[in-house]
Amino acid sequence: MSSICLLEDPVPPAATDDDEILSKATPKQYPRRAEVLAAIPAECFDHNLFKSFFYLFASLTMTIGSGVLAYSFIPLTLAWLPAWICYAIVAGTVGTGCWVIAHECGHRAFSKHNLLQDTIGYCLHSILLVPYFAWQRSHSIHHARTNNLDSGETHVPRRDTSPSGVARLWWQETIGEEAFAIVLITGNLLIGWPLYLLTGATGGPTRGTTNHFWPTWPFSAALFPGGWTRKVWLSDVGVLAMLGLLGWWTYSSGFLPVLALYIGPYLVVNFWLVLYTWLQHTDVDVPHFDDDEWTWVKGAFMTVDRPYGSILNFMHHHIGSTHVAHHMDSRIPHYNAVKATNALRDRFPDLYRFDPTPIPKVLWRVATRCHVVSKGDEGWTYTG
């Protein structure tokens, strides 16, 4: 049994002026999917149940422990509001690790035993008010159709010729670039996640308005065909059970403890989730493709790895710094993702994307410049 250790960050590729000139002069050549998968060492696909449970235990311990400490030592008074805000940031940040573990269960990357990982993922996601199986389905489409303008899922940009694209540009011009960016950042990071679950916001136009809790009319049923409808209802049972517990807690203890101990961290978890997903698939030089141009390999290589630092990488299981490898094969456990990332970087240095820009700076860049896409030399690129 291999030992547990902190993972090292993947090493970003070195760029040269000649590489930049060559990339502008000739179109990129994309390998076949089998060639990409063959570049990943076979051991990266191995599941180690001891390691998986170690990281699950670490995330649960940090999350529950922060709550116990806050409840024990921080008075529930207005004067201690700054301390409760700090607690929400800490608990929500470590709690995001539990979210990522559940995400890994949905991808069959936690273990070889589906019942075990579905049970763990279902419980963790239900506690965080996420419909486990419903999101598992929509997220699988996101992986299958990454950066497809028509049938993609999550953070799909609008064309500059579409009504929604024209409206977005009008609002940006009307209120100003900076004000529009502030509204966009606030809205996305605060309510973007529940809005996506309820309406399919930022999803591609193919499936129309979707709802992760109600898989039939009046919402589009295209997202949940066949047996997935039953799984959506099963997901609702878990979320409703958690809402019932929160209601009982509010009834017995009042709303203030629920607000301080649960709702605050819950909002921070959503913040991290949207931030990661947004920046993994959006930037000024990341193209999207229509059906005529799109291929699976093209879409997968449009994913961006970013530098979140060793602490966040440990707490969030490298979800932001090894996401390219995750899109190449989501069955790779996170503790093997650094090795897979380095292999892809070495084998496809002209295609692998790593952006060293600090996260606050790239967030502002994306919010001010990445709104709609127009037809370019390679796919559809952002125009502002």
Sine and cosine of phi, psi and omega as CSV:
sin_phi,cos_phi,sin_psi,cos_psi,sin_omega,cos_omega
0.00,0.00,0.78,-0.62,-0.05,-1.00
-0.97,0.25,0.40,-0.92,-0.05,-1.00
-0.99,0.11,0.33,-0.94,0.04,-1.00
-1.00,0.02,0.71,-0.70,0.07,-1.00
-0.51,-0.86,0.36,-0.93,0.08,-1.00
-0.94,0.35,0.68,-0.73,-0.05,-1.00
-0.98,0.19,0.60,-0.80,0.10,-0.99
-0.99,0.12,0.45,-0.89,0.05,-1.00
-0.95,0.32,0.56,-0.83,0.14,-0.99
-0.90,0.44,0.57,-0.82,-0.04,-1.00
-1.00,0.09,0.82,-0.57,-0.01,-1.00
-0.93,0.37,0.50,-0.87,0.00,-1.00
-0.95,0.30,0.53,-0.85,0.08,-1.00
-0.99,0.11,0.69,-0.73,-0.01,-1.00
-0.94,-0.35,0.55,-0.84,0.05,-1.00
-0.82,-0.58,0.32,-0.95,0.03,-1.00
-0.88,0.48,-0.61,0.79,0.01,-1.00
-0.89,0.45,-0.63,0.78,0.02,-1.00
-0.88,0.47,-0.65,0.76,-0.03,-1.00
-0.92,0.39,-0.67,0.74,0.01,-1.00
-0.90,0.43,-0.67,0.74,-0.02,-1.00
-0.90,0.43,-0.64,0.77,-0.03,-1.00
-0.91,0.41,-0.49,0.87,0.03,-1.00
-0.98,0.19,-0.44,0.90,-0.09,-1.00
-1.00,0.07,-0.52,0.86,-0.06,-1.00
-0.80,-0.60,0.60,-0.80,0.03,-1.00
-0.93,0.37,0.47,-0.88,0.00,-1.00
-0.93,0.37,0.58,-0.81,0.07,-1.00
-0.96,-0.27,0.81,-0.59,-0.05,-1.00
-0.97,-0.23,0.69,-0.72,0.01,-1.00
-0.97,0.24,0.14,-0.99,0.14,-0.99
-0.97,0.24,0.38,-0.92,-0.02,-1.00
-0.86,0.51,-0.66,0.75,-0.01,-1.00
-0.88,0.47,-0.58,0.81,0.02,-1.00
-0.92,0.38,-0.62,0.78,0.03,-1.00
-0.90,0.43,-0.74,0.67,-0.03,-1.00
-0.91,0.41,-0.55,0.83,0.00,-1.00
-0.93,0.38,-0.38,0.93,0.00,-1.00
-0.97,0.25,-0.28,0.96,-0.01,-1.00
-1.00,0.04,0.82,-0.57,-0.01,-1.00
-0.82,0.57,0.63,-0.78,-0.08,-1.00
-0.86,0.51,-0.55,0.84,-0.04,-1.00
-0.93,0.38,-0.27,0.96,0.03,-1.00
-0.92,0.40,-0.34,0.94,-0.02,-1.00
-1.00,-0.03,-0.04,1.00,-0.03,-1.00
-0.96,0.28,0.69,-0.72,0.07,-1.00
-0.99,-0.15,0.72,-0.69,0.05,-1.00
-0.86,-0.50,0.97,-0.25,-0.11,-0.99
-0.89,0.45,-0.54,0.84,0.04,-1.00
-0.89,0.45,-0.71,0.70,0.03,-1.00
-0.90,0.43,-0.69,0.72,-0.01,-1.00
-0.86,0.52,-0.71,0.71,0.00,-1.00
-0.95,0.32,-0.50,0.87,0.06,-1.00
-0.88,0.48,-0.74,0.67,-0.02,-1.00
-0.94,0.33,-0.56,0.83,0.11,-0.99
-0.89,0.46,-0.72,0.69,0.01,-1.00
-0.88,0.47,-0.66,0.75,-0.01,-1.00
-0.89,0.46,-0.71,0.70,-0.01,-1.00
-0.91,0.41,-0.69,0.72,0.02,-1.00
-0.90,0.44,-0.66,0.75,-0.02,-1.00
-0.89,0.45,-0.71,0.70,0.00,-1.00
-0.91,0.41,-0.62,0.78,-0.03,-1.00
-0.94,0.34,-0.79,0.61,-0.02,-1.00
-0.92,0.39,-0.64,0.77,0.00,-1.00
-0.88,0.47,-0.65,0.76,0.01,-1.00
-0.90,0.43,-0.60,0.80,0.03,-1.00
-0.92,0.39,-0.68,0.74,0.01,-1.00
-0.90,0.45,-0.68,0.73,0.00,-1.00
-0.90,0.43,-0.67,0.74,0.01,-1.00
-0.90,0.44,-0.71,0.71,-0.01,-1.00
-0.90,0.44,-0.55,0.84,-0.07,-1.00
-0.98,0.18,-0.51,0.86,-0.19,-0.98
-0.85,-0.53,-0.19,0.98,-0.02,-1.00
-0.95,-0.31,0.89,-0.46,0.03,-1.00
-0.91,0.42,0.58,-0.81,0.02,-1.00
-1.00,0.07,0.93,0.38,0.03,-1.00
-0.75,-0.66,0.34,-0.94,-0.03,-1.00
-0.88,0.47,-0.54,0.84,-0.01,-1.00
-0.89,0.46,-0.41,0.91,-0.02,-1.00
-0.99,-0.15,0.29,0.96,0.00,-1.00
-0.83,0.55,-0.70,0.71,0.04,-1.00
-0.84,0.55,-0.60,0.80,0.02,-1.00
-0.92,0.38,-0.62,0.78,0.02,-1.00
-0.94,0.35,-0.55,0.84,0.09,-1.00
-0.91,0.42,-0.69,0.72,0.05,-1.00
-0.88,0.48,-0.66,0.76,0.05,-1.00
-0.87,0.49,-0.70,0.72,0.00,-1.00
-0.86,0.51,-0.66,0.75,0.01,-1.00
-0.91,0.42,-0.70,0.71,-0.02,-1.00
-0.92,0.38,-0.77,0.63,-0.06,-1.00
-0.91,0.41,-0.64,0.76,0.03,-1.00
-0.92,0.39,-0.56,0.83,0.01,-1.00
-0.94,0.34,-0.72,0.69,0.02,-1.00
-0.95,0.30,-0.52,0.86,0.02,-1.00
-0.92,0.40,-0.39,0.92,0.06,-1.00
-0.88,0.47,-0.47,0.88,0.07,-1.00
-0.88,0.47,-0.60,0.80,0.07,-1.00
-0.91,0.42,-0.64,0.77,0.05,-1.00
-0.86,0.51,-0.69,0.72,-0.04,-1.00
-0.92,0.39,-0.61,0.79,0.06,-1.00
-0.88,0.48,-0.69,0.72,0.04,-1.00
-0.89,0.46,-0.63,0.77,0.07,-1.00
-0.87,0.50,-0.65,0.76,0.02,-1.00
-0.92,0.39,-0.59,0.81,0.07,-1.00
-0.88,0.47,-0.67,0.74,0.01,-1.00
-0.89,0.46,-0.43,0.90,0.01,-1.00
-1.00,-0.02,0.02,1.00,-0.05,-1.00
0.91,0.41,0.55,0.84,-0.01,-1.00
-0.95,-0.30,-0.06,1.00,-0.03,-1.00
-0.99,0.14,-0.66,0.75,0.00,-1.00
-0.36,-0.93,-0.01,-1.00,0.06,-1.00
-1.00,0.06,-0.11,0.99,-0.12,-0.99
-0.97,-0.26,0.96,-0.29,-0.11,-0.99
-0.90,0.44,-0.64,0.77,-0.01,-1.00
-0.89,0.46,-0.66,0.75,0.01,-1.00
-0.88,0.47,-0.77,0.64,-0.08,-1.00
-0.96,0.29,-0.50,0.86,0.09,-1.00
-0.92,0.38,-0.60,0.80,0.03,-1.00
-0.90,0.43,-0.71,0.70,0.00,-1.00
-0.92,0.40,-0.73,0.68,-0.01,-1.00
-0.89,0.45,-0.66,0.75,0.00,-1.00
-0.88,0.47,-0.70,0.71,-0.01,-1.00
-0.92,0.38,-0.74,0.68,-0.03,-1.00
-0.89,0.45,-0.73,0.68,-0.02,-1.00
-0.93,0.37,-0.61,0.80,0.03,-1.00
-0.89,0.46,-0.64,0.77,0.05,-1.00
-0.87,0.50,-0.53,0.85,0.01,-1.00
-1.00,-0.09,0.25,0.97,0.06,-1.00
0.88,0.47,0.57,0.82,0.06,-1.00
-0.95,-0.31,0.81,-0.59,0.06,-1.00
-0.96,0.28,0.98,-0.21,-0.22,-0.97
-0.83,0.56,-0.84,0.54,-0.08,-1.00
-0.95,0.32,-0.59,0.81,0.02,-1.00
-0.89,0.46,-0.71,0.71,0.02,-1.00
-0.95,0.32,-0.54,0.84,0.08,-1.00
-0.84,0.55,-0.65,0.76,0.00,-1.00
-0.93,0.37,-0.77,0.64,-0.04,-1.00
-0.91,0.41,-0.57,0.82,-0.01,-1.00
-0.94,0.33,-0.52,0.85,0.07,-1.00
-0.91,0.41,-0.56,0.83,0.07,-1.00
-0.93,0.37,-0.64,0.77,0.07,-1.00
-0.83,0.56,-0.68,0.74,0.01,-1.00
-0.95,0.31,-0.60,0.80,-0.05,-1.00
-0.96,0.27,-0.43,0.90,-0.09,-1.00
-0.76,-0.65,0.67,0.75,-0.05,-1.00
-0.86,0.52,0.75,-0.66,0.04,-1.00
0.87,0.49,0.45,0.89,0.15,-0.99
-1.00,-0.04,0.84,-0.55,-0.10,-1.00
-0.93,0.37,-0.38,0.92,-0.09,-1.00
-0.98,-0.18,-0.76,0.66,-0.09,-1.00
-0.91,-0.41,0.25,0.97,0.08,-1.00
-0.94,0.34,0.10,-1.00,-0.05,-1.00
-0.60,-0.80,0.83,-0.55,-0.01,-1.00
0.98,0.19,0.80,-0.61,0.03,-1.00
0.81,0.59,0.68,0.73,0.09,-1.00
-1.00,0.05,0.87,-0.49,-0.04,-1.00
-0.96,0.28,0.29,-0.96,0.04,-1.00
-0.99,-0.13,0.60,-0.80,0.08,-1.00
-0.93,0.37,0.47,-0.88,0.01,-1.00
-0.94,0.35,-0.22,0.98,0.02,-1.00
-1.00,-0.08,-0.13,0.99,-0.04,-1.00
-1.00,0.09,0.42,-0.91,0.04,-1.00
-0.84,0.54,-0.67,0.74,-0.01,-1.00
-0.93,0.36,-0.57,0.82,0.06,-1.00
-0.92,0.39,-0.69,0.73,0.05,-1.00
-0.89,0.46,-0.67,0.75,0.01,-1.00
-0.90,0.44,-0.65,0.76,-0.01,-1.00
-0.90,0.43,-0.68,0.73,0.04,-1.00
-0.90,0.44,-0.59,0.81,0.02,-1.00
-0.90,0.43,-0.69,0.72,0.01,-1.00
-0.91,0.42,-0.64,0.77,0.02,-1.00
-0.88,0.47,-0.68,0.73,0.00,-1.00
-0.94,0.34,-0.56,0.83,-0.08,-1.00
-0.95,0.30,-0.73,0.68,-0.06,-1.00
-0.99,-0.13,-0.14,0.99,0.02,-1.00
0.99,-0.17,0.51,-0.86,-0.09,-1.00
-0.87,0.49,-0.71,0.70,-0.06,-1.00
-0.93,0.36,-0.70,0.71,0.00,-1.00
-0.90,0.44,-0.65,0.76,0.02,-1.00
-0.90,0.44,-0.64,0.77,0.01,-1.00
-0.90,0.44,-0.65,0.76,0.01,-1.00
-0.90,0.44,-0.69,0.73,0.04,-1.00
-0.88,0.47,-0.68,0.73,-0.04,-1.00
-0.91,0.43,-0.72,0.69,0.00,-1.00
-0.89,0.45,-0.73,0.69,-0.02,-1.00
-0.88,0.47,-0.74,0.67,-0.02,-1.00
-0.90,0.43,-0.72,0.69,-0.03,-1.00
-0.89,0.45,-0.73,0.69,-0.12,-0.99
-0.98,0.19,-0.38,0.92,-0.03,-1.00
-1.00,-0.05,-0.73,0.68,-0.08,-1.00
-0.82,-0.57,0.08,1.00,-0.06,-1.00
-0.87,0.50,-0.66,0.75,-0.05,-1.00
-0.92,0.38,-0.80,0.60,0.04,-1.00
-0.89,0.46,-0.52,0.85,0.04,-1.00
-0.91,0.42,-0.61,0.79,0.05,-1.00
-0.92,0.40,-0.70,0.71,0.00,-1.00
-0.88,0.47,-0.58,0.81,-0.10,-1.00
-1.00,0.06,-0.48,0.88,-0.11,-0.99
-0.75,-0.66,-0.14,0.99,-0.09,-1.00
0.96,0.27,0.35,0.94,0.01,-1.00
-0.81,0.58,0.66,-0.75,-0.06,-1.00
0.97,0.25,0.06,1.00,0.10,-0.99
-0.99,0.17,0.27,-0.96,0.03,-1.00
-0.94,0.35,0.31,-0.95,-0.09,-1.00
-0.96,0.27,-0.26,0.97,-0.11,-0.99
-0.85,0.53,-0.68,0.73,-0.10,-0.99
-1.00,-0.09,-0.10,0.99,0.04,-1.00
0.94,0.33,-0.44,-0.90,-0.03,-1.00
-0.98,0.20,0.85,-0.53,-0.05,-1.00
-0.87,-0.50,0.31,-0.95,0.03,-1.00
-0.61,-0.79,0.83,-0.56,-0.07,-1.00
-0.96,0.26,-0.16,0.99,0.00,-1.00
-0.96,-0.29,-0.29,0.96,-0.06,-1.00
-0.70,-0.71,0.99,-0.10,-0.21,-0.98
-0.99,0.11,0.08,1.00,-0.05,-1.00
-0.82,-0.57,-0.12,-0.99,0.02,-1.00
-0.77,0.63,0.64,-0.77,0.21,0.98
-1.00,0.07,0.08,1.00,0.05,-1.00
-1.00,-0.06,0.29,-0.96,0.01,-1.00
-0.91,0.42,0.73,-0.68,0.02,-1.00
-1.00,-0.06,0.00,1.00,-0.08,-1.00
-0.91,0.41,-0.42,0.91,-0.04,-1.00
-0.96,0.27,-0.42,0.91,-0.10,-0.99
-0.78,-0.62,0.96,0.29,-0.02,-1.00
-0.98,0.22,0.34,-0.94,0.14,-0.99
0.81,0.58,-0.77,-0.63,-0.07,-1.00
-0.94,0.34,-0.18,0.98,0.01,-1.00
-0.92,0.40,-0.46,0.89,0.04,-1.00
-0.86,0.52,-0.72,0.70,0.03,-1.00
-0.88,0.47,-0.61,0.79,-0.01,-1.00
-0.93,0.37,-0.54,0.84,0.07,-1.00
-0.89,0.45,-0.72,0.70,0.03,-1.00
-0.88,0.48,-0.62,0.79,0.04,-1.00
-0.90,0.43,-0.63,0.78,0.07,-1.00
-0.88,0.48,-0.64,0.77,0.00,-1.00
-0.88,0.48,-0.56,0.83,0.00,-1.00
-0.86,0.51,-0.70,0.72,0.01,-1.00
-0.90,0.43,-0.69,0.72,0.00,-1.00
-0.92,0.40,-0.67,0.74,0.02,-1.00
-0.90,0.43,-0.58,0.81,0.04,-1.00
-0.90,0.44,-0.66,0.75,0.03,-1.00
-0.92,0.38,-0.66,0.75,0.06,-1.00
-0.88,0.47,-0.60,0.80,0.06,-1.00
-0.89,0.45,-0.67,0.74,0.05,-1.00
-0.89,0.45,-0.66,0.75,0.03,-1.00
-0.90,0.43,-0.62,0.79,0.05,-1.00
-0.90,0.43,-0.69,0.73,0.04,-1.00
-0.89,0.46,-0.66,0.75,0.02,-1.00
-0.88,0.47,-0.69,0.72,0.02,-1.00
-0.89,0.45,-0.67,0.74,-0.01,-1.00
-0.90,0.43,-0.64,0.77,-0.10,-1.00
-1.00,0.07,-0.48,0.88,-0.10,-1.00
-0.86,-0.51,-0.17,0.99,-0.08,-1.00
0.99,-0.12,0.24,-0.97,-0.09,-1.00
-0.98,0.22,-0.48,0.87,-0.11,-0.99
-0.86,0.50,-0.73,0.69,0.04,-1.00
-0.88,0.47,-0.60,0.80,0.02,-1.00
-0.91,0.41,-0.67,0.74,0.02,-1.00
-0.88,0.47,-0.73,0.69,-0.09,-1.00
-0.95,0.30,-0.70,0.71,-0.14,-0.99
-1.00,0.03,-0.46,0.89,-0.08,-1.00
-0.89,-0.45,-0.81,0.59,-0.15,-0.99
-0.91,0.42,-0.65,0.76,0.04,-1.00
-0.85,0.52,-0.83,0.56,0.06,-1.00
-0.87,0.49,-0.59,0.81,0.02,-1.00
-0.85,0.52,-0.68,0.74,0.02,-1.00
-0.91,0.41,-0.57,0.82,0.02,-1.00
-0.94,0.34,-0.62,0.78,0.09,-1.00
-0.85,0.52,-0.71,0.70,0.02,-1.00
-0.88,0.47,-0.61,0.79,0.06,-1.00
-0.83,0.56,-0.77,0.63,-0.03,-1.00
-0.91,0.42,-0.65,0.76,-0.03,-1.00
-0.86,0.50,-0.75,0.66,-0.02,-1.00
-0.93,0.36,-0.65,0.76,0.01,-1.00
-0.86,0.51,-0.75,0.67,0.00,-1.00
-0.86,0.51,-0.79,0.61,-0.09,-1.00
-0.90,0.44,-0.67,0.74,0.01,-1.00
-0.85,0.52,-0.76,0.65,-0.09,-1.00
-0.99,0.16,-0.25,0.97,0.06,-1.00
-0.96,0.28,-0.39,0.92,-0.14,-0.99
-0.76,-0.65,0.23,0.97,-0.06,-1.00
-0.67,-0.74,0.76,-0.65,0.20,-0.98
-0.14,-0.99,0.18,-0.98,-0.12,-0.99
-0.90,0.43,-0.42,0.91,-0.05,-1.00
-0.95,-0.33,0.27,0.96,0.00,-1.00
-0.98,-0.19,0.95,-0.33,0.00,-1.00
-0.99,0.15,0.36,-0.93,0.18,-0.98
-0.88,-0.47,0.27,-0.96,-0.14,-0.99
-0.73,-0.68,0.58,-0.82,0.14,-0.99
-1.00,0.09,0.03,-1.00,-0.11,-0.99
-0.87,0.49,-0.53,0.85,-0.05,-1.00
-0.94,0.33,-0.49,0.87,-0.07,-1.00
-0.98,-0.21,-0.40,0.92,-0.18,-0.98
-0.95,0.32,0.63,-0.77,0.25,-0.97
-0.71,-0.71,0.33,-0.94,-0.02,-1.00
-0.87,0.50,-0.69,0.73,-0.04,-1.00
-0.90,0.43,-0.68,0.73,0.05,-1.00
-0.84,0.55,-0.77,0.64,-0.04,-1.00
-0.88,0.48,-0.69,0.73,-0.04,-1.00
-0.90,0.43,-0.61,0.79,-0.01,-1.00
-0.97,0.23,-0.09,1.00,0.08,-1.00
-1.00,0.08,0.08,1.00,0.07,-1.00
-0.98,0.19,0.58,-0.81,-0.09,-1.00
-0.89,-0.46,0.79,-0.61,0.17,-0.99
-1.00,0.01,0.59,-0.81,-0.07,-1.00
-0.70,-0.71,0.32,-0.95,-0.07,-1.00
-1.00,0.00,0.97,-0.25,0.02,-1.00
-0.98,-0.19,-0.09,1.00,0.03,-1.00
1.00,0.04,0.36,-0.93,-0.14,-0.99
-0.92,0.40,-0.57,0.82,-0.05,-1.00
-0.93,0.37,-0.77,0.63,0.02,-1.00
-0.91,0.41,-0.58,0.82,0.03,-1.00
-0.88,0.47,-0.62,0.78,0.04,-1.00
-0.94,0.34,-0.74,0.67,-0.05,-1.00
-0.92,0.40,-0.55,0.83,-0.07,-1.00
-0.96,-0.29,0.24,0.97,0.17,-0.99
0.85,0.53,0.64,0.77,0.13,-0.99
0.87,0.48,0.46,0.89,-0.06,-1.00
-0.92,0.40,-0.44,0.90,-0.04,-1.00
-0.99,-0.12,-0.32,0.95,-0.08,-1.00
-0.96,-0.27,-0.08,1.00,0.03,-1.00
-0.74,-0.68,0.54,0.84,-0.13,-0.99
-0.97,0.23,-0.41,0.91,0.07,-1.00
-0.88,0.47,-0.76,0.65,0.03,-1.00
-0.88,0.48,-0.61,0.79,0.03,-1.00
-0.87,0.49,-0.59,0.81,0.02,-1.00
-0.98,0.21,-0.39,0.92,0.07,-1.00
-0.95,0.32,-0.61,0.79,0.12,-0.99
-0.34,-0.94,0.94,-0.33,-0.10,-0.99
-0.96,0.27,-0.06,1.00,0.05,-1.00
-0.99,0.15,-0.11,0.99,0.01,-1.00
-0.95,0.32,0.86,-0.51,0.06,-1.00
-0.89,0.46,0.51,-0.86,-0.10,-1.00
-0.88,0.48,-0.49,0.87,-0.03,-1.00
-0.97,0.25,-0.11,0.99,0.13,-0.99
-0.94,-0.33,0.01,1.00,-0.15,-0.99
-0.96,0.29,-0.48,0.88,0.02,-1.00
-0.91,0.41,-0.69,0.73,0.03,-1.00
-0.89,0.46,-0.66,0.75,0.03,-1.00
-0.90,0.43,-0.64,0.77,0.01,-1.00
-0.89,0.47,-0.73,0.69,0.00,-1.00
-0.90,0.44,-0.57,0.82,0.04,-1.00
-0.91,0.40,-0.68,0.74,0.03,-1.00
-0.92,0.40,-0.65,0.76,0.04,-1.00
-0.87,0.49,-0.68,0.73,-0.02,-1.00
-0.95,0.33,-0.60,0.80,-0.06,-1.00
-0.99,0.15,-0.55,0.83,-0.05,-1.00
-0.77,-0.64,0.90,0.43,-0.08,-1.00
-0.90,0.43,-0.41,0.91,-0.01,-1.00
-1.00,0.09,-0.17,0.98,-0.04,-1.00
-0.93,-0.37,-0.56,0.83,-0.02,-1.00
-0.90,0.44,0.72,-0.70,-0.05,-1.00
-0.93,-0.37,0.86,-0.50,0.18,-0.98
-0.73,-0.68,0.82,-0.57,0.00,-1.00
-0.92,-0.39,0.91,-0.41,-0.06,-1.00
-0.98,0.18,0.01,1.00,-0.02,-1.00
-0.84,0.54,0.72,-0.69,0.06,-1.00
-0.83,0.56,0.57,-0.82,-0.13,-0.99
-0.85,0.53,-0.73,0.68,0.02,-1.00
-0.86,0.52,-0.63,0.78,-0.02,-1.00
-0.92,0.38,-0.68,0.73,-0.02,-1.00
-0.95,0.31,-0.51,0.86,0.07,-1.00
-0.89,0.46,-0.69,0.72,0.03,-1.00
-0.91,0.42,-0.64,0.77,0.03,-1.00
-0.88,0.47,-0.70,0.71,0.00,-1.00
-0.91,0.41,-0.67,0.75,-0.05,-1.00
-0.93,0.36,-0.47,0.88,-0.03,-1.00
-1.00,-0.06,-0.38,0.92,-0.17,-0.99
-0.83,-0.56,-0.23,0.97,-0.09,-1.00
-0.93,-0.36,1.00,0.08,-0.06,-1.00
-0.87,-0.48,-0.79,0.61,0.04,-1.00
-0.73,-0.69,0.29,-0.96,-0.02,-1.00
-0.88,-0.47,0.51,-0.86,0.08,-1.00
-0.79,-0.62,0.33,-0.94,-0.07,-1.00
-0.91,0.43,0.79,-0.62,0.01,-1.00
-0.81,-0.59,-0.16,-0.99,0.00,-1.00
-0.91,0.41,-0.60,0.80,0.08,-1.00
-0.83,-0.56,0.98,-0.21,0.02,-1.00
0.94,0.35,-0.42,-0.91,0.02,-1.00
-0.94,-0.33,0.80,-0.60,-0.08,-1.00
-0.88,-0.47,0.38,-0.92,-0.06,-1.00
-0.94,0.35,0.64,-0.77,-0.03,-1.00
-0.87,-0.49,0.03,1.00,0.00,-1.00
0.86,-0.51,0.00,0.00,0.00,0.00
